[in-house]
Amino acid sequence: MGTGQTLYKKAKTMIPGGTQLLSKRPEMFAPGQWPAYYSKAKGCRVWDLDGKEYIDVSYMGIGANVLGYADDAVDEAAKSAITNGSMCTLNAPEEVYLTEKLLEIHPWAGGVRYAKAGGESMALAVRIARAFTKKEKILFCGYHGWHDWYLSANLSEGDALADQHLSGLEPLGVPKGLAGTNLPFHYNAIEEFKELVEKNHDDIAAVVMEPVRNDYPENGFLEKIRKITEKLNIVLIFDEITAGFRLCTGGSHLAPNMGGGIA
Ligand SMILES: Cc1ncc(COP(=O)(O)O)c(C=O)c1O
């Protein structure tokens, strides 16, 4: 057992869940064996707390490091931003430069606001869709963070999030009044989706889903959803927060023992 496992044992006595992210728990990979912490990472290589070197063939920082660890160009830009003061009373001009770029790529968008995390941006998107449509129900597929709007799916009978995220999630602290406002459907199950729309069509504010994750769309699934939502003036929200993840692994980081690893 290396220094990493010893530190992880200590962490579990002080940090609920042991790590800040479920997907980084050593138990997801090799219980009692996983290096758990890194001292350095570069390209696809990782060094643990004992200086042992590995090649990361798991999921490269939960899909965030699509360019590899400690990419020189990214690091130089970050270092120069720090040297010039990364926080100030005035605004960072980069927010305008990036907005221009994003609108160039997505001319349909009309404007850009930034959020600090994926779950936060999804909660904002859902609130905006509800405000815009003056309706409350959401149809969703997949995982989109852990805010009240999302976890409320488990206020209804059964274990709605079991197929979408994890089983047995208790929606403790989520207002009971949100029951029935977030309804799940499965990817590529167009008939199930149509039935849900049929039953709720006067009340649906938005459909929330990832365009692609574990599976590719079949039989024009996305086009069919777009057609239905467009016809009924339902906002269609595509969550591409971990789109890079698909690129890295071709799969979900939420499934334990997914077969990736550190070699
Ligand atoms: C598709 C998707 N949406 C939203 C989130 C939540 O993002 P965050 O953890 O940054 O709040 C995740 C996180 O894994 C995700 O995979």
The ligand as an SDF file (V2000), in Angstrom:
LIG
                    3D

 16 16  0  0  0  0  0  0  0  0999 V2000
  -23.5880   15.6710  -18.6230 C   0  0  0  0  0  0  0  0  0  0  0  0
  -23.2510   16.3610  -17.3430 C   0  0  0  0  0  0  0  0  0  0  0  0
  -23.9680   17.4450  -16.9860 N   0  0  0  0  0  0  0  0  0  0  0  0
  -23.7230   18.0950  -15.8200 C   0  0  0  0  0  0  0  0  0  0  0  0
  -22.7210   17.6710  -14.9740 C   0  0  0  0  0  0  0  0  0  0  0  0
  -22.4610   18.4090  -13.6790 C   0  0  0  0  0  0  0  0  0  0  0  0
  -21.3140   19.1850  -13.7910 O   0  0  0  0  0  0  0  0  0  0  0  0
  -20.5620   19.7370  -12.4690 P   0  0  0  0  0  0  0  0  0  0  0  0
  -20.0230   18.5560  -11.7450 O   0  0  0  0  0  0  0  0  0  0  0  0
  -19.4850   20.6510  -13.0240 O   0  0  0  0  0  0  0  0  0  0  0  0
  -21.5760   20.5000  -11.6520 O   0  0  0  0  0  0  0  0  0  0  0  0
  -21.9550   16.5450  -15.3100 C   0  0  0  0  0  0  0  0  0  0  0  0
  -20.8840   16.0780  -14.4210 C   0  0  0  0  0  0  0  0  0  0  0  0
  -20.3650   14.9880  -14.5570 O   0  0  0  0  0  0  0  0  0  0  0  0
  -22.2400   15.8600  -16.5180 C   0  0  0  0  0  0  0  0  0  0  0  0
  -21.5620   14.7440  -16.8750 O   0  0  0  0  0  0  0  0  0  0  0  0
  1  2  1  0
  2  3  1  0
  2 15  2  0
  3  4  2  0
  4  5  1  0
  5  6  1  0
  5 12  2  0
  6  7  1  0
  7  8  1  0
  8  9  2  0
  8 10  1  0
  8 11  1  0
 12 13  1  0
 12 15  1  0
 13 14  2  0
 15 16  1  0
M  END
$$$$
